[in-house]
Protein backbone atom coordinates (compact mmCIF):
# COMPACT_ATOMS: atom_id res chain seq x y z
CA UNK A 1 0.00 0.00 0.00
CA UNK A 2 1.45 3.40 -0.93
CA UNK A 3 1.43 6.28 1.47
CA UNK A 4 -0.33 9.51 0.57
CA UNK A 5 1.83 11.99 -1.29
CA UNK A 6 3.16 14.62 1.06
CA UNK A 7 2.38 18.15 0.03
CA UNK A 8 5.69 20.03 0.00
CA UNK A 9 3.89 23.34 0.11
CA UNK A 10 3.02 24.44 3.65
CA UNK A 11 0.27 22.30 5.09
CA UNK A 12 -2.10 25.06 6.07
CA UNK A 13 -5.15 26.79 4.67
CA UNK A 14 -3.15 29.66 3.17
CA UNK A 15 -0.91 27.28 1.24
CA UNK A 16 -3.92 25.36 0.00
CA UNK A 17 -5.57 28.65 -1.02
CA UNK A 18 -2.48 29.64 -3.02
CA UNK A 19 -2.42 26.28 -4.75
CA UNK A 20 -6.10 26.47 -5.64
CA UNK A 21 -5.73 30.07 -6.85
CA UNK A 22 -2.86 29.06 -9.15
CA UNK A 23 -4.98 26.25 -10.59
CA UNK A 24 -7.86 28.66 -11.23
CA UNK A 25 -5.53 31.22 -12.83
CA UNK A 26 -4.01 28.54 -15.03
CA UNK A 27 -7.41 27.28 -16.12
CA UNK A 28 -8.65 30.80 -16.85
CA UNK A 29 -5.58 31.55 -18.96
CA UNK A 30 -5.69 28.30 -20.92
CA UNK A 31 -9.43 28.64 -21.56
CA UNK A 32 -9.14 32.38 -22.24
CA UNK A 33 -11.84 33.27 -19.73
CA UNK A 34 -12.01 35.35 -16.55
CA UNK A 35 -11.02 33.68 -13.31
CA UNK A 36 -14.45 34.54 -11.90
CA UNK A 37 -15.99 32.25 -14.52
CA UNK A 38 -13.72 29.41 -13.40
CA UNK A 39 -14.69 29.98 -9.79
CA UNK A 40 -18.41 29.98 -10.64
CA UNK A 41 -18.13 26.52 -12.22
CA UNK A 42 -16.63 24.87 -9.13
CA UNK A 43 -18.66 22.11 -7.51
CA UNK A 44 -16.95 22.56 -4.15
CA UNK A 45 -17.25 25.92 -2.48
CA UNK A 46 -14.40 28.34 -2.98
CA UNK A 47 -13.31 30.14 0.16
CA UNK A 48 -12.79 33.87 0.41
CA UNK A 49 -8.99 33.70 0.47
CA UNK A 50 -8.83 31.69 -2.76
CA UNK A 51 -11.23 34.10 -4.44
CA UNK A 52 -9.28 37.13 -3.22
CA UNK A 53 -5.93 35.68 -4.36
CA UNK A 54 -7.17 34.61 -7.79
CA UNK A 55 -9.22 37.76 -8.47
CA UNK A 56 -6.55 40.07 -7.09
CA UNK A 57 -3.89 38.41 -9.21
CA UNK A 58 -6.04 38.72 -12.30
CA UNK A 59 -6.69 42.41 -11.60
CA UNK A 60 -2.93 43.08 -11.40
CA UNK A 61 -2.00 41.02 -14.45
CA UNK A 62 -0.68 43.89 -16.54
CA UNK A 63 1.52 45.15 -13.69
CA UNK A 64 2.79 41.68 -12.78
CA UNK A 65 3.47 40.77 -16.40
CA UNK A 66 5.48 43.95 -16.85
CA UNK A 67 7.62 43.03 -13.84
CA UNK A 68 8.07 39.45 -15.06
CA UNK A 69 9.12 40.75 -18.47
CA UNK A 70 11.57 43.22 -16.94
CA UNK A 71 13.21 40.72 -14.60
CA UNK A 72 13.15 37.65 -16.81
CA UNK A 73 16.39 37.96 -18.69
CA UNK A 74 16.50 34.54 -20.34
CA UNK A 75 12.86 33.80 -21.20
CA UNK A 76 10.07 35.89 -22.66
CA UNK A 77 6.83 35.68 -20.74
CA UNK A 78 5.23 33.91 -23.73
CA UNK A 79 7.92 31.19 -23.66
CA UNK A 80 7.44 30.42 -19.97
CA UNK A 81 5.30 27.47 -19.05
CA UNK A 82 1.79 28.74 -18.25
CA UNK A 83 1.92 27.29 -14.74
CA UNK A 84 5.16 29.19 -14.01
CA UNK A 85 3.65 32.45 -15.30
CA UNK A 86 0.67 32.06 -13.02
CA UNK A 87 2.75 31.13 -9.98
CA UNK A 88 4.85 34.25 -10.59
CA UNK A 89 1.77 36.42 -11.07
CA UNK A 90 0.26 35.25 -7.79
CA UNK A 91 3.49 35.73 -5.85
CA UNK A 92 4.07 39.21 -7.29
CA UNK A 93 0.49 40.15 -6.45
CA UNK A 94 1.15 39.09 -2.87
CA UNK A 95 4.45 40.98 -2.74
CA UNK A 96 2.71 44.15 -3.91
CA UNK A 97 -0.73 43.96 -2.30
CA UNK A 98 -0.28 41.81 0.79
CA UNK A 99 2.52 43.47 2.80
CA UNK A 100 1.48 41.51 5.90
CA UNK A 101 2.79 38.32 4.26
CA UNK A 102 6.57 38.06 4.73
CA UNK A 103 8.69 38.08 1.58
CA UNK A 104 10.28 34.75 2.54
CA UNK A 105 6.85 33.12 2.82
CA UNK A 106 5.71 34.43 -0.57
CA UNK A 107 8.90 33.28 -2.30
CA UNK A 108 9.05 29.89 -0.55
CA UNK A 109 5.43 29.10 -1.36
CA UNK A 110 5.93 30.05 -5.02
CA UNK A 111 9.12 28.00 -5.31
CA UNK A 112 7.44 24.95 -3.77
CA UNK A 113 4.46 25.30 -6.12
CA UNK A 114 6.82 25.55 -9.11
CA UNK A 115 8.74 22.45 -8.01
CA UNK A 116 5.53 20.53 -7.43
CA UNK A 117 3.68 21.47 -10.60
CA UNK A 118 6.49 22.27 -13.02
CA UNK A 119 10.17 21.34 -12.82
CA UNK A 120 13.04 21.61 -10.36
CA UNK A 121 14.54 24.22 -12.69
CA UNK A 122 11.31 26.18 -12.50
CA UNK A 123 11.71 26.41 -8.74
CA UNK A 124 15.15 27.97 -9.11
CA UNK A 125 13.94 30.31 -11.84
CA UNK A 126 10.92 31.46 -9.82
CA UNK A 127 13.16 32.03 -6.81
CA UNK A 128 15.56 34.22 -8.78
CA UNK A 129 12.89 36.35 -10.40
CA UNK A 130 10.90 36.83 -7.20
CA UNK A 131 13.98 37.66 -5.13
CA UNK A 132 14.87 40.44 -7.56
CA UNK A 133 11.30 41.76 -7.79
CA UNK A 134 10.90 41.70 -4.01
CA UNK A 135 13.86 44.08 -3.66
CA UNK A 136 12.01 46.55 -5.86
CA UNK A 137 8.45 46.29 -4.57
CA UNK A 138 9.14 45.70 -0.85
CA UNK A 139 11.38 48.60 0.01
VOVOVEX-556815 format. One record per residue: residue number from 1; x, y, z of N, C-alpha, C, O, CB in turn; residue in one letter. Coordinates in nm, 3 decimals. Glycine has a CB too. Example, Ala and Ser with C-alpha at 12.3 -4.5 7.8 and 13.67 -1.06 7.14 Angstrom:
BEGIN
{site 1 {1.319 -0.569 0.780} {1.230 -0.450 0.780} {1.320 -0.330 0.780} {1.424 -0.332 0.846} {1.131 -0.447 0.905} "A"}
{site 2 {1.285 -0.225 0.708} {1.367 -0.106 0.714} {1.290 0.003 0.787} {1.341 0.114 0.804} {1.408 -0.060 0.572} "S"}
***
This chain:
BEGIN
{site 1 {0.085 -0.117 0.000} {0.000 0.000 0.000} {0.090 0.124 0.000} {0.183 0.132 0.079} {-0.096 0.000 0.122} "X"}
{site 2 {0.063 0.219 -0.087} {0.145 0.340 -0.093} {0.092 0.443 0.005} {-0.028 0.450 0.033} {0.147 0.398 -0.236} "X"}
{site 3 {0.183 0.522 0.055} {0.143 0.628 0.147} {0.099 0.749 0.068} {0.141 0.769 -0.045} {0.258 0.665 0.244} "X"}
{site 4 {0.013 0.832 0.128} {-0.033 0.951 0.057} {0.085 1.043 0.025} {0.180 1.054 0.103} {-0.138 1.027 0.139} "X"}
{site 5 {0.077 1.107 -0.089} {0.183 1.199 -0.129} {0.185 1.319 -0.036} {0.082 1.383 -0.013} {0.165 1.244 -0.275} "X"}
{site 6 {0.303 1.348 0.017} {0.316 1.462 0.106} {0.318 1.589 0.023} {0.389 1.599 -0.077} {0.443 1.451 0.192} "X"}
{site 7 {0.241 1.685 0.066} {0.238 1.815 0.003} {0.360 1.892 0.052} {0.374 1.917 0.172} {0.105 1.892 0.035} "X"}
{site 8 {0.448 1.931 -0.040} {0.569 2.003 0.000} {0.542 2.150 0.025} {0.624 2.219 0.085} {0.675 1.987 -0.105} "X"}
{site 9 {0.428 2.198 -0.021} {0.389 2.334 0.011} {0.337 2.330 0.154} {0.288 2.226 0.199} {0.280 2.391 -0.090} "X"}
{site 10 {0.347 2.440 0.226} {0.302 2.444 0.365} {0.166 2.379 0.382} {0.076 2.399 0.301} {0.298 2.586 0.414} "X"}
{site 11 {0.151 2.302 0.487} {0.027 2.230 0.509} {-0.072 2.312 0.590} {-0.114 2.271 0.698} {0.054 2.097 0.579} "X"}
{site 12 {-0.109 2.426 0.539} {-0.210 2.506 0.607} {-0.307 2.563 0.505} {-0.289 2.548 0.384} {-0.144 2.620 0.689} "X"}
{site 13 {-0.410 2.627 0.555} {-0.515 2.679 0.467} {-0.464 2.782 0.368} {-0.512 2.788 0.255} {-0.625 2.739 0.549} "X"}
{site 14 {-0.367 2.864 0.409} {-0.315 2.966 0.317} {-0.239 2.902 0.202} {-0.251 2.947 0.087} {-0.222 3.065 0.391} "X"}
{site 15 {-0.163 2.799 0.230} {-0.091 2.728 0.124} {-0.188 2.662 0.027} {-0.171 2.667 -0.094} {0.004 2.623 0.183} "X"}
{site 16 {-0.290 2.599 0.083} {-0.392 2.536 0.000} {-0.464 2.641 -0.085} {-0.494 2.616 -0.202} {-0.493 2.459 0.087} "X"}
{site 17 {-0.491 2.756 -0.027} {-0.557 2.865 -0.102} {-0.469 2.911 -0.218} {-0.519 2.934 -0.328} {-0.588 2.983 -0.008} "X"}
{site 18 {-0.339 2.924 -0.193} {-0.248 2.964 -0.302} {-0.248 2.860 -0.414} {-0.254 2.894 -0.532} {-0.104 2.984 -0.248} "X"}
{site 19 {-0.242 2.735 -0.375} {-0.242 2.628 -0.475} {-0.370 2.631 -0.558} {-0.366 2.622 -0.681} {-0.226 2.492 -0.406} "X"}
{site 20 {-0.483 2.642 -0.491} {-0.610 2.647 -0.564} {-0.618 2.770 -0.654} {-0.665 2.761 -0.768} {-0.728 2.648 -0.466} "X"}
{site 21 {-0.571 2.885 -0.604} {-0.573 3.007 -0.685} {-0.489 2.990 -0.811} {-0.530 3.033 -0.919} {-0.521 3.127 -0.603} "X"}
{site 22 {-0.372 2.929 -0.798} {-0.286 2.906 -0.915} {-0.358 2.816 -1.016} {-0.353 2.842 -1.136} {-0.152 2.842 -0.873} "X"}
{site 23 {-0.424 2.713 -0.968} {-0.498 2.625 -1.059} {-0.608 2.702 -1.133} {-0.628 2.683 -1.253} {-0.559 2.507 -0.983} "X"}
{site 24 {-0.680 2.788 -1.061} {-0.786 2.866 -1.123} {-0.728 2.964 -1.226} {-0.783 2.980 -1.335} {-0.866 2.943 -1.017} "X"}
{site 25 {-0.618 3.029 -1.190} {-0.553 3.122 -1.283} {-0.506 3.050 -1.409} {-0.523 3.099 -1.521} {-0.435 3.193 -1.215} "X"}
{site 26 {-0.448 2.934 -1.390} {-0.401 2.854 -1.503} {-0.518 2.815 -1.594} {-0.510 2.828 -1.716} {-0.328 2.727 -1.452} "X"}
{site 27 {-0.625 2.767 -1.533} {-0.741 2.728 -1.612} {-0.800 2.848 -1.687} {-0.834 2.837 -1.805} {-0.848 2.665 -1.522} "X"}
{site 28 {-0.811 2.961 -1.620} {-0.865 3.080 -1.685} {-0.779 3.120 -1.804} {-0.831 3.153 -1.910} {-0.874 3.197 -1.584} "X"}
{site 29 {-0.647 3.118 -1.786} {-0.558 3.155 -1.896} {-0.569 3.058 -2.013} {-0.580 3.100 -2.128} {-0.413 3.162 -1.848} "X"}
{site 30 {-0.566 2.928 -1.983} {-0.569 2.830 -2.092} {-0.703 2.826 -2.164} {-0.709 2.792 -2.283} {-0.536 2.693 -2.039} "X"}
{site 31 {-0.810 2.861 -2.094} {-0.943 2.864 -2.156} {-0.980 3.003 -2.208} {-1.085 3.021 -2.269} {-1.048 2.817 -2.057} "X"}
{site 32 {-0.892 3.101 -2.182} {-0.914 3.238 -2.224} {-1.046 3.294 -2.171} {-1.126 3.353 -2.245} {-0.910 3.247 -2.375} "X"}
{site 33 {-1.066 3.274 -2.040} {-1.184 3.327 -1.973} {-1.140 3.397 -1.844} {-1.024 3.386 -1.804} {-1.288 3.213 -1.942} "X"}
{site 34 {-1.230 3.467 -1.781} {-1.201 3.535 -1.655} {-1.197 3.432 -1.542} {-1.268 3.331 -1.545} {-1.307 3.646 -1.624} "X"}
{site 35 {-1.114 3.459 -1.443} {-1.102 3.368 -1.331} {-1.234 3.355 -1.255} {-1.263 3.250 -1.198} {-0.992 3.414 -1.236} "X"}
{site 36 {-1.314 3.460 -1.254} {-1.445 3.454 -1.190} {-1.535 3.348 -1.253} {-1.615 3.285 -1.184} {-1.512 3.589 -1.198} "X"}
{site 37 {-1.521 3.329 -1.383} {-1.599 3.225 -1.452} {-1.554 3.087 -1.407} {-1.637 2.997 -1.390} {-1.585 3.239 -1.605} "X"}
{site 38 {-1.424 3.069 -1.389} {-1.372 2.941 -1.340} {-1.426 2.914 -1.200} {-1.470 2.803 -1.170} {-1.216 2.941 -1.340} "X"}
{site 39 {-1.423 3.014 -1.116} {-1.469 2.998 -0.979} {-1.617 2.962 -0.975} {-1.659 2.878 -0.895} {-1.444 3.128 -0.899} "X"}
{site 40 {-1.697 3.025 -1.061} {-1.841 2.998 -1.064} {-1.873 2.853 -1.101} {-1.977 2.801 -1.061} {-1.910 3.092 -1.163} "X"}
{site 41 {-1.786 2.788 -1.176} {-1.813 2.652 -1.222} {-1.770 2.545 -1.122} {-1.789 2.426 -1.147} {-1.743 2.628 -1.353} "X"}
{site 42 {-1.712 2.585 -1.010} {-1.663 2.487 -0.913} {-1.778 2.419 -0.840} {-1.876 2.483 -0.801} {-1.571 2.554 -0.812} "X"}
{site 43 {-1.766 2.289 -0.824} {-1.866 2.211 -0.751} {-1.848 2.234 -0.601} {-1.946 2.256 -0.529} {-1.855 2.060 -0.786} "X"}
{site 44 {-1.724 2.229 -0.556} {-1.695 2.256 -0.415} {-1.689 2.406 -0.392} {-1.650 2.481 -0.482} {-1.562 2.188 -0.371} "X"}
{site 45 {-1.727 2.449 -0.276} {-1.725 2.592 -0.248} {-1.582 2.645 -0.250} {-1.487 2.574 -0.216} {-1.791 2.621 -0.112} "X"}
{site 46 {-1.570 2.768 -0.290} {-1.440 2.834 -0.298} {-1.435 2.936 -0.186} {-1.520 3.026 -0.179} {-1.417 2.902 -0.439} "X"}
{site 47 {-1.335 2.922 -0.098} {-1.331 3.014 0.016} {-1.285 3.153 -0.023} {-1.233 3.175 -0.133} {-1.240 2.959 0.124} "X"}
{site 48 {-1.306 3.246 0.067} {-1.279 3.387 0.041} {-1.133 3.415 0.007} {-1.105 3.499 -0.078} {-1.320 3.470 0.159} "X"}
{site 49 {-1.041 3.346 0.073} {-0.899 3.370 0.047} {-0.862 3.327 -0.094} {-0.789 3.399 -0.163} {-0.812 3.296 0.148} "X"}
{site 50 {-0.911 3.214 -0.139} {-0.883 3.169 -0.276} {-0.937 3.270 -0.376} {-0.868 3.308 -0.470} {-0.946 3.029 -0.302} "X"}
{site 51 {-1.060 3.313 -0.354} {-1.123 3.410 -0.444} {-1.044 3.540 -0.446} {-1.020 3.596 -0.553} {-1.269 3.436 -0.402} "X"}
{site 52 {-1.004 3.589 -0.329} {-0.928 3.713 -0.322} {-0.794 3.699 -0.393} {-0.753 3.789 -0.467} {-0.906 3.754 -0.176} "X"}
{site 53 {-0.724 3.588 -0.371} {-0.593 3.568 -0.436} {-0.607 3.559 -0.587} {-0.532 3.624 -0.660} {-0.527 3.441 -0.382} "X"}
{site 54 {-0.700 3.479 -0.634} {-0.717 3.461 -0.779} {-0.766 3.590 -0.846} {-0.713 3.630 -0.949} {-0.815 3.347 -0.808} "X"}
{site 55 {-0.867 3.653 -0.788} {-0.922 3.776 -0.847} {-0.822 3.891 -0.838} {-0.807 3.967 -0.933} {-1.053 3.815 -0.777} "X"}
{site 56 {-0.755 3.902 -0.725} {-0.655 4.007 -0.709} {-0.540 3.992 -0.806} {-0.493 4.090 -0.864} {-0.601 4.007 -0.568} "X"}
{site 57 {-0.496 3.868 -0.825} {-0.389 3.841 -0.921} {-0.433 3.878 -1.062} {-0.358 3.940 -1.137} {-0.346 3.693 -0.915} "X"}
{site 58 {-0.553 3.839 -1.097} {-0.604 3.872 -1.230} {-0.613 4.023 -1.250} {-0.582 4.074 -1.358} {-0.742 3.807 -1.252} "X"}
{site 59 {-0.655 4.095 -1.147} {-0.669 4.241 -1.160} {-0.535 4.312 -1.176} {-0.530 4.423 -1.228} {-0.742 4.297 -1.039} "X"}
{site 60 {-0.427 4.249 -1.132} {-0.293 4.308 -1.140} {-0.210 4.248 -1.253} {-0.088 4.266 -1.258} {-0.220 4.290 -1.008} "X"}
{site 61 {-0.275 4.177 -1.343} {-0.200 4.102 -1.445} {-0.108 4.190 -1.529} {0.006 4.151 -1.556} {-0.296 4.031 -1.536} "X"}
{site 62 {-0.154 4.305 -1.571} {-0.068 4.389 -1.654} {0.057 4.430 -1.576} {0.169 4.421 -1.628} {-0.144 4.515 -1.701} "X"}
{site 63 {0.039 4.473 -1.453} {0.152 4.515 -1.369} {0.247 4.398 -1.342} {0.369 4.414 -1.351} {0.101 4.573 -1.236} "X"}
{site 64 {0.192 4.282 -1.308} {0.279 4.168 -1.278} {0.351 4.120 -1.403} {0.468 4.084 -1.397} {0.197 4.054 -1.217} "X"}
{site 65 {0.282 4.119 -1.516} {0.347 4.077 -1.640} {0.459 4.171 -1.680} {0.561 4.128 -1.734} {0.243 4.067 -1.752} "X"}
{site 66 {0.441 4.300 -1.655} {0.548 4.395 -1.685} {0.672 4.367 -1.599} {0.784 4.373 -1.648} {0.500 4.539 -1.662} "X"}
{site 67 {0.650 4.336 -1.472} {0.762 4.303 -1.384} {0.829 4.172 -1.426} {0.951 4.162 -1.427} {0.714 4.293 -1.239} "X"}
{site 68 {0.750 4.072 -1.460} {0.807 3.945 -1.506} {0.891 3.969 -1.630} {1.003 3.918 -1.640} {0.695 3.841 -1.535} "X"}
{site 69 {0.839 4.045 -1.724} {0.912 4.075 -1.847} {1.043 4.148 -1.818} {1.146 4.116 -1.876} {0.826 4.158 -1.942} "X"}
{site 70 {1.037 4.245 -1.728} {1.157 4.322 -1.694} {1.264 4.237 -1.627} {1.382 4.252 -1.657} {1.120 4.438 -1.604} "X"}
{site 71 {1.224 4.148 -1.538} {1.321 4.072 -1.460} {1.356 3.936 -1.517} {1.447 3.870 -1.468} {1.270 4.055 -1.323} "X"}
{site 72 {1.287 3.894 -1.618} {1.315 3.765 -1.681} {1.410 3.787 -1.797} {1.370 3.824 -1.907} {1.184 3.696 -1.729} "X"}
{site 73 {1.536 3.764 -1.770} {1.639 3.796 -1.869} {1.658 3.687 -1.973} {1.706 3.715 -2.083} {1.769 3.821 -1.800} "X"}
{site 74 {1.621 3.563 -1.942} {1.650 3.454 -2.034} {1.527 3.402 -2.108} {1.541 3.336 -2.211} {1.712 3.341 -1.959} "X"}
{site 75 {1.408 3.430 -2.058} {1.286 3.380 -2.120} {1.188 3.496 -2.140} {1.175 3.583 -2.054} {1.222 3.268 -2.035} "X"}
{site 76 {1.119 3.496 -2.253} {1.007 3.589 -2.266} {0.890 3.530 -2.189} {0.884 3.410 -2.165} {0.970 3.614 -2.418} "X"}
{site 77 {0.799 3.615 -2.150} {0.683 3.568 -2.074} {0.603 3.466 -2.156} {0.546 3.373 -2.100} {0.593 3.687 -2.033} "X"}
{site 78 {0.598 3.483 -2.287} {0.523 3.391 -2.373} {0.589 3.253 -2.379} {0.520 3.153 -2.400} {0.510 3.449 -2.514} "X"}
{site 79 {0.721 3.247 -2.361} {0.792 3.119 -2.366} {0.785 3.042 -2.235} {0.810 2.921 -2.233} {0.937 3.142 -2.402} "X"}
{site 80 {0.752 3.109 -2.127} {0.744 3.042 -1.997} {0.628 2.944 -1.996} {0.526 2.966 -2.060} {0.728 3.144 -1.884} "X"}
{site 81 {0.645 2.835 -1.923} {0.530 2.747 -1.905} {0.416 2.825 -1.837} {0.441 2.907 -1.748} {0.569 2.622 -1.820} "X"}
{site 82 {0.294 2.800 -1.878} {0.179 2.874 -1.825} {0.168 2.861 -1.673} {0.131 2.957 -1.606} {0.049 2.823 -1.889} "X"}
{site 83 {0.201 2.745 -1.619} {0.192 2.729 -1.474} {0.293 2.820 -1.404} {0.262 2.878 -1.300} {0.215 2.582 -1.434} "X"}
{site 84 {0.414 2.831 -1.460} {0.516 2.919 -1.401} {0.471 3.065 -1.405} {0.488 3.138 -1.308} {0.650 2.903 -1.476} "X"}
{site 85 {0.415 3.107 -1.518} {0.365 3.245 -1.530} {0.264 3.275 -1.421} {0.268 3.381 -1.358} {0.301 3.268 -1.669} "X"}
{site 86 {0.174 3.182 -1.398} {0.067 3.206 -1.302} {0.116 3.198 -1.158} {0.063 3.269 -1.072} {-0.044 3.107 -1.323} "X"}
{site 87 {0.213 3.116 -1.131} {0.275 3.113 -0.998} {0.344 3.247 -0.973} {0.331 3.305 -0.865} {0.377 2.995 -0.986} "X"}
{site 88 {0.418 3.295 -1.072} {0.485 3.425 -1.059} {0.384 3.538 -1.040} {0.403 3.625 -0.955} {0.572 3.453 -1.181} "X"}
{site 89 {0.278 3.537 -1.118} {0.177 3.642 -1.107} {0.118 3.647 -0.966} {0.104 3.754 -0.907} {0.065 3.620 -1.211} "X"}
{site 90 {0.083 3.530 -0.913} {0.026 3.525 -0.779} {0.125 3.576 -0.675} {0.089 3.657 -0.589} {-0.017 3.381 -0.745} "X"}
{site 91 {0.248 3.531 -0.684} {0.349 3.573 -0.585} {0.376 3.723 -0.594} {0.389 3.790 -0.491} {0.480 3.496 -0.606} "X"}
{site 92 {0.383 3.776 -0.714} {0.407 3.921 -0.729} {0.288 4.000 -0.675} {0.305 4.103 -0.610} {0.434 3.957 -0.878} "X"}
{site 93 {0.167 3.952 -0.702} {0.049 4.015 -0.645} {0.061 4.020 -0.493} {0.035 4.124 -0.431} {-0.079 3.940 -0.686} "X"}
{site 94 {0.101 3.910 -0.432} {0.115 3.909 -0.287} {0.226 4.002 -0.240} {0.211 4.070 -0.138} {0.143 3.766 -0.238} "X"}
{site 95 {0.336 4.006 -0.312} {0.445 4.098 -0.274} {0.398 4.243 -0.277} {0.437 4.323 -0.191} {0.566 4.080 -0.367} "X"}
{site 96 {0.316 4.277 -0.374} {0.271 4.415 -0.391} {0.153 4.449 -0.299} {0.154 4.553 -0.233} {0.232 4.439 -0.535} "X"}
{site 97 {0.053 4.363 -0.296} {-0.073 4.396 -0.230} {-0.097 4.331 -0.094} {-0.198 4.360 -0.030} {-0.184 4.360 -0.319} "X"}
{site 98 {-0.008 4.247 -0.051} {-0.028 4.181 0.079} {0.099 4.197 0.164} {0.169 4.100 0.191} {-0.062 4.030 0.060} "X"}
{site 99 {0.127 4.321 0.206} {0.252 4.347 0.280} {0.260 4.273 0.414} {0.369 4.260 0.470} {0.265 4.494 0.304} "X"}
{site 100 {0.147 4.225 0.464} {0.148 4.151 0.590} {0.208 4.011 0.575} {0.244 3.947 0.674} {0.007 4.140 0.645} "X"}
{site 101 {0.220 3.963 0.451} {0.279 3.832 0.426} {0.429 3.852 0.405} {0.470 3.925 0.315} {0.213 3.762 0.301} "X"}
{site 102 {0.512 3.788 0.487} {0.657 3.806 0.473} {0.709 3.764 0.336} {0.659 3.669 0.275} {0.729 3.728 0.581} "X"}
{site 103 {0.809 3.836 0.288} {0.869 3.808 0.158} {0.913 3.661 0.150} {0.888 3.594 0.050} {0.990 3.901 0.133} "X"}
{site 104 {0.978 3.613 0.255} {1.028 3.475 0.254} {0.914 3.374 0.237} {0.931 3.273 0.169} {1.103 3.445 0.384} "X"}
{site 105 {0.800 3.402 0.296} {0.685 3.312 0.282} {0.635 3.313 0.138} {0.611 3.208 0.079} {0.571 3.353 0.380} "X"}
{site 106 {0.620 3.431 0.081} {0.571 3.443 -0.057} {0.664 3.367 -0.151} {0.619 3.288 -0.234} {0.561 3.592 -0.099} "X"}
{site 107 {0.794 3.391 -0.139} {0.890 3.328 -0.230} {0.894 3.177 -0.208} {0.891 3.101 -0.305} {1.030 3.387 -0.210} "X"}
{site 108 {0.900 3.133 -0.083} {0.905 2.989 -0.055} {0.782 2.917 -0.109} {0.794 2.810 -0.170} {0.918 2.966 0.095} "X"}
{site 109 {0.666 2.973 -0.087} {0.543 2.910 -0.136} {0.544 2.900 -0.289} {0.507 2.797 -0.345} {0.418 2.989 -0.088} "X"}
{site 110 {0.588 3.006 -0.356} {0.593 3.005 -0.502} {0.694 2.903 -0.553} {0.666 2.830 -0.649} {0.629 3.146 -0.555} "X"}
{site 111 {0.809 2.896 -0.490} {0.912 2.800 -0.531} {0.860 2.657 -0.513} {0.880 2.573 -0.601} {1.042 2.822 -0.448} "X"}
{site 112 {0.796 2.630 -0.402} {0.744 2.495 -0.377} {0.634 2.460 -0.477} {0.626 2.346 -0.523} {0.691 2.484 -0.234} "X"}
{site 113 {0.549 2.556 -0.511} {0.446 2.530 -0.612} {0.510 2.501 -0.748} {0.466 2.412 -0.820} {0.350 2.651 -0.623} "X"}
{site 114 {0.613 2.576 -0.783} {0.682 2.555 -0.911} {0.748 2.417 -0.914} {0.740 2.348 -1.015} {0.787 2.665 -0.934} "X"}
{site 115 {0.812 2.378 -0.806} {0.874 2.245 -0.801} {0.769 2.135 -0.811} {0.790 2.033 -0.877} {0.954 2.229 -0.671} "X"}
{site 116 {0.657 2.156 -0.747} {0.553 2.053 -0.743} {0.480 2.039 -0.876} {0.450 1.928 -0.919} {0.453 2.085 -0.633} "X"}
{site 117 {0.451 2.152 -0.940} {0.368 2.147 -1.060} {0.443 2.171 -1.190} {0.386 2.158 -1.298} {0.259 2.247 -1.048} "X"}
{site 118 {0.570 2.205 -1.182} {0.649 2.227 -1.302} {0.776 2.145 -1.290} {0.769 2.022 -1.284} {0.681 2.380 -1.322} "X"}
{site 119 {0.891 2.208 -1.287} {1.017 2.134 -1.282} {1.105 2.188 -1.170} {1.079 2.296 -1.116} {1.092 2.142 -1.416} "X"}
{site 120 {1.207 2.114 -1.136} {1.304 2.161 -1.036} {1.369 2.291 -1.085} {1.394 2.382 -1.005} {1.412 2.052 -1.010} "X"}
{site 121 {1.397 2.300 -1.213} {1.454 2.422 -1.269} {1.359 2.540 -1.255} {1.402 2.653 -1.233} {1.490 2.402 -1.417} "X"}
{site 122 {1.231 2.513 -1.266} {1.131 2.618 -1.250} {1.138 2.677 -1.109} {1.122 2.798 -1.091} {0.990 2.564 -1.278} "X"}
{site 123 {1.160 2.593 -1.012} {1.171 2.641 -0.874} {1.285 2.740 -0.860} {1.270 2.844 -0.796} {1.191 2.525 -0.779} "X"}
{site 124 {1.399 2.707 -0.918} {1.515 2.797 -0.911} {1.488 2.927 -0.987} {1.524 3.036 -0.941} {1.641 2.728 -0.967} "X"}
{site 125 {1.425 2.914 -1.101} {1.394 3.031 -1.184} {1.298 3.124 -1.113} {1.319 3.246 -1.109} {1.335 2.987 -1.318} "X"}
{site 126 {1.192 3.068 -1.057} {1.092 3.146 -0.982} {1.159 3.216 -0.864} {1.132 3.333 -0.838} {0.977 3.055 -0.933} "X"}
{site 127 {1.245 3.145 -0.795} {1.316 3.203 -0.681} {1.398 3.325 -0.724} {1.393 3.429 -0.659} {1.407 3.099 -0.615} "X"}
{site 128 {1.472 3.312 -0.831} {1.556 3.422 -0.878} {1.476 3.545 -0.919} {1.510 3.657 -0.881} {1.639 3.377 -0.994} "X"}
{site 129 {1.372 3.523 -0.995} {1.289 3.635 -1.040} {1.221 3.703 -0.921} {1.223 3.826 -0.910} {1.184 3.588 -1.142} "X"}
{site 130 {1.162 3.624 -0.833} {1.090 3.683 -0.720} {1.184 3.754 -0.622} {1.147 3.857 -0.566} {1.011 3.576 -0.647} "X"}
{site 131 {1.302 3.700 -0.602} {1.398 3.766 -0.513} {1.433 3.905 -0.565} {1.441 4.001 -0.488} {1.525 3.681 -0.499} "X"}
{site 132 {1.454 3.915 -0.695} {1.487 4.044 -0.756} {1.367 4.140 -0.750} {1.384 4.258 -0.718} {1.532 4.025 -0.902} "X"}
{site 133 {1.250 4.091 -0.780} {1.130 4.176 -0.779} {1.100 4.222 -0.637} {1.061 4.337 -0.616} {1.009 4.101 -0.837} "X"}
{site 134 {1.118 4.134 -0.541} {1.090 4.170 -0.401} {1.175 4.288 -0.356} {1.128 4.372 -0.279} {1.115 4.051 -0.308} "X"}
{site 135 {1.298 4.294 -0.402} {1.386 4.408 -0.366} {1.332 4.539 -0.419} {1.356 4.644 -0.360} {1.528 4.385 -0.420} "X"}
{site 136 {1.259 4.534 -0.528} {1.201 4.655 -0.586} {1.070 4.692 -0.518} {1.049 4.808 -0.484} {1.179 4.637 -0.735} "X"}
{site 137 {0.982 4.596 -0.500} {0.845 4.629 -0.457} {0.828 4.628 -0.305} {0.728 4.681 -0.255} {0.747 4.531 -0.518} "X"}
{site 138 {0.920 4.571 -0.231} {0.914 4.570 -0.085} {1.032 4.647 -0.029} {1.127 4.588 0.024} {0.911 4.425 -0.030} "X"}
{site 139 {1.027 4.776 -0.041} {1.138 4.860 0.001} {1.142 4.873 0.152} {1.229 4.941 0.206} {1.128 4.999 -0.063} "X"}
***
